């Protein structure tokens, strides 16, 4: 079985400040991990993924995420937030042995205030 | 690259009508497609997974006779909501993934269909 938890429904940050959106996961084997972003009335857009190798993964729009195996976490980060980063963010996990579906978290709404 | 086109973007129709939603991968082969329903409080509910040429696998609690899914080609999947009722009103999102050669590919999503049943 696999599961994802995004412990915060809402994250608020000021423009220019660093942001973190948290994600923890549970899988029986080794994970593939993904972050997606959703803007209002749109589908999800792929941001970045962790497959193997370097624990720090860089993705689109200046976002990065750090894989921490001991803490089973994959937090999304950005050094300096923009107002345009305000959106809904989803973390997803897929067991490497599972060729089928990913499990998505419930999403975290990020609001960046000017 | 990796564009998924979903149509229509919005449908308003009367109760009892059947509605078809199309999902196309424009620049890649979608070996696996997914259909989700998204509720107002933001969570995604996976309805079914389909592989090209095979019958869809439905999640528990999803009525396969009501939500008909066809994945006839590597670029097209359709979801038909049969005899739709107001409780079927929701935001439906399709997603596609190219699993050829690698099992670690991300999913690519359409822009969703807002279905409103009067």
Interface residues (C-beta under 8 A of the other chain):
Chain A: X32 X34 X36 X41 X42 X43 X44 X45 X46 X49 X51 X88 X90 X92 X96 X99 X100 X101 X102 X104 X106 X107 X109
Chain B: X2 X4 X6 X32 X34 X42 X43 X44 X46 X49 X91 X93 X94 X95 X99 X103 X104 X106 X107 X108 X109 X110 X111 X112 X114
